[in-house]
Amino acid sequence: MDWRDYIYTNPDIGFGKPIFRGTRIKVEFVLNLLEAGWTQEEIEKSYPGIAGSHLQAAKLFAASV
C-alpha cells in the first residue's frame, strides 16, 4: 500500500496539513485518536468516510515522516 493514495496536502484545507483524500479530516487528528485508544470500529462509526485502509495509510505515513 502506498499511503499517498489516501493522504495528501492542500494549502486551502486544514492549513496545509496532511488530510485524507475525499475528506477534510486531518491525518494528525486520526493518529491522535488511535494514540488515545480509539478502536478502528469507533473511528469508522464516528467519522464516516474513514475506513480501515485510511487507518493503515495513516500509520504508514507516520512511519515515513
C-alpha positions as CSV (number, residue, x, y, z in Angstrom):
1,M,0.0,0.0,0.0
2,D,1.2,3.5,-0.8
3,W,-0.1,6.0,1.7
4,R,0.0,8.7,-1.0
5,D,-3.1,7.1,-2.5
6,Y,-5.1,8.0,0.7
7,I,-3.3,11.1,2.0
8,Y,-2.4,14.5,0.5
9,T,-1.9,18.1,1.4
10,N,-3.8,21.1,0.1
11,P,-2.9,24.6,1.4
12,D,-6.6,25.6,1.2
13,I,-7.8,22.8,3.5
14,G,-6.7,22.2,7.1
15,F,-3.9,24.8,7.0
16,G,-2.0,22.6,4.6
17,K,-1.7,19.7,7.0
18,P,-2.0,16.2,5.6
19,I,-5.6,15.1,5.1
20,F,-7.4,12.0,3.8
21,R,-8.5,12.2,0.2
22,G,-12.2,12.9,-0.2
23,T,-12.5,14.3,3.3
24,R,-11.4,17.3,5.4
25,I,-10.2,15.0,8.2
26,K,-6.6,15.6,9.2
27,V,-4.3,12.6,9.5
28,E,-2.9,14.0,12.7
29,F,-6.3,14.0,14.3
30,V,-6.9,10.3,13.5
31,L,-3.4,9.4,14.7
32,N,-4.2,11.2,18.0
33,L,-7.5,9.2,18.3
34,L,-5.5,5.9,17.8
35,E,-3.0,7.0,20.4
36,A,-5.8,7.8,22.8
37,G,-7.0,4.2,22.5
38,W,-9.9,4.5,20.0
39,T,-10.5,1.4,18.0
40,Q,-10.9,1.2,14.3
41,E,-14.6,0.5,14.7
42,E,-15.1,3.6,16.9
43,I,-13.3,5.8,14.4
44,E,-15.2,4.4,11.4
45,K,-18.5,4.8,13.2
46,S,-17.8,8.4,14.4
47,Y,-16.2,9.6,11.2
48,P,-17.9,8.3,8.1
49,G,-15.6,8.2,5.1
50,I,-12.7,6.8,7.2
51,A,-12.1,3.1,6.7
52,G,-9.5,0.6,7.8
53,S,-7.4,1.4,4.7
54,H,-7.2,5.0,5.8
55,L,-6.0,4.0,9.2
56,Q,-3.4,1.8,7.7
57,A,-2.3,4.6,5.4
58,A,-2.1,6.9,8.4
59,K,0.2,4.5,10.2
60,L,2.5,4.1,7.1
61,F,2.5,7.9,6.7
62,A,3.6,8.4,10.4
63,A,6.3,5.8,10.0
64,S,7.7,7.5,6.9
65,V,8.0,11.0,8.4
